[in-house]
Amino acid sequence: MKPADEIPGIDRLKIGFILARSFTLSAFALFVDTLRLASDESDKSGRVRADWQVLASTRNLVTSSCGVQVAPTSDFVDPSQFNYIVVVGGLLNCEYPVDIPTIGYLKNAAAKRVPLIGICTGTFILAEAGLMKHHRTCVSWLHFQAFRQRFPDHEVRADRLFNLDRSRGSCAGGSSAADMAASIVRRHISRDAERNALEVLQIEKARSAIDIQPRRPPFIDCQDPRLKAALIIMENHVENTISIAKVAGLIGLSRRQLERLFRDKTALSPANAYKRVRLERAKQLLMQTRAPMIEIAIEVGFENASHFARLFHKTFGQPPSKYRSAGSS
């Protein structure tokens, strides 16, 4: 098959990738392989309906978090030639994930109205550059607290797999990178191209932007995605507690519907489930830190240590001090 630029009437989907230092290799590989397989028939890998470049300010190899290195394929060319610029992040403890020229390039792309997408912790890079304000950001539940602490004025949620509007996108990372790429392929190329990519990747069906991140609740074995989403939201708000009505609204239910869901699936009220989530977090803090009881109580949303200790004892059969000493012995 001829390249798309040699076939009249076909415009290739073009994506530029920016890889952060210590980027997540799996997220990048799944995204770009979805493009590769959607671009041509079967697994021929021709750049027929899609094209991609790894962009960088230098041609130095970029090392992923697992140690595998990737070579940039292009300098910083005019960003308006791309449909999207995708920033693939990785380890948060990397002090300078991208250099100053890269930040400038991203700001230039935003000024030219090129949609920007953050994959994994690539959203942190975009937010740090001031490019995620007024946009809903989707992050992994693992990174929710870090994002909220670093960017308290940004709207963020950690129950959905990805979010994509006209000018910004964000993705939790991991396998959800393939889901986001599939949605872009479906939008810009075709459903047939998406189907070809997913079949070769051995993915039965792409998940949508409203699907819930995989996360096993700490004390409830449940399969209902609405219940999982509610518990993830509760886990992400153990200190600054959130109302049950707001939890319900975030997953598209009324408070009464959420209460009925919890009662039917768990025999708990949402309020009691929320208390249990906070107490489970307290158990982790008791084992992982030497913080005083009052600090732990406040961190998990209780006003005083005595109330926290009574509930902990009632729930787990022993006071928090005994639980800590038994774990350290």
Buried (B, 14 or more C-beta within 10 A) or exposed (E): EEBBEEEEEEEBBBBBBBBBBBBBBBBBBBBBBBBBBBBBEEEEEBBBBBBBBBBBBEEEEBBBBEEEEBEBEEEBEEBEEBBBBBBBBBBBEBEEBBEEEBBEBBBBBBEEEBBBBBBBBBBBBBBBBEBBEEBBBBBBBBBBBBBBEEBEEBEBBBBBBBBBEEEBBBBBBBBBBBBBBBBBBBEBBEEEBBBBBBEBBEBEEBBEBBBBBEBEBBBBEBEBBBBBBBBBBBBBBBEEEBEBBEBBEBBEBEBEEBBEBBEEBBEBBBEEBBBBBBBBBBBEBBEEEEEEBEEBBBBBBBEEBEEBBEBBBEBBEEBBEEBBEEEEE
